[in-house]
């Protein structure tokens, strides 16, 4: 664990080299792939977004597989499962990757690596959702995709896609950054809907990506952070939210004047 300071660049240098490397590559692509017309140059992004294929051959004690939910929108999930010492009653974590709603995927190396470590540390079955990206697909596409995956694993007809010893009554929803935002909104929708087999017992939001129109002290302090700037986050919100919306939209500001 590295010591925090008021200098974001200093903190970044203390991160392990592997994570610094991939973060730097992705950060470079994130900074240079947005176009002035509000679109993203996917060619540039894909050059630096290195992928990890699924593998039934265990790597670091974890094996993975991909299950297609809806091929028409490239909606699938990557399942992470311990290769040995599985419990008879394994909890499940449905995970949403970060990337500002616009970048990365379930197969991106940083996301795959994180879920692999999460599986190994917790012993849980990890279901990492590959959802559609903005700006090609704006709000609420990402939320819809997340909820469709929940309904998919809730359906008895799809149990063959899950380990026999998974316990859907012990289901957590998790995500980091924009994925934390997704996890929150998908969990709320799932609770309102009422699932039959899946029981949500926890929400794990890791540095969730929320905001509002007024700048916070932290935003002004990290305006030149190495990974992404305040200008960059503003661009991401504009790419994700409906046309004409501001950062007080309920997707962004869950406690704001426009929230339910």
Buried (B, 14 or more C-beta within 10 A) or exposed (E): EEEEEEEBEEBBEEEEEEEBBBBBBBBBBBBEBBEEEEEBEBEBBEEBBBEBEBEEEEEEEBBBEBBEBEEEBBBBBBBBBBBEEBEEEBBBBBBBBBBBBBBBBBBBBBBBBBBBBBBBEBEBBBBBBBBBBBBEBBBBBBBBBBBBBBBBBBBEEEEEBBBEEBBBEBBBBBBBBBBBBBBBBBBBBBEEEEBEEBEBEEBBBBEBBBBBEEEEEEBEEBEEBBBBBBEBBEBBBBBBBEEEBBBBBBBBBBEBEEEE
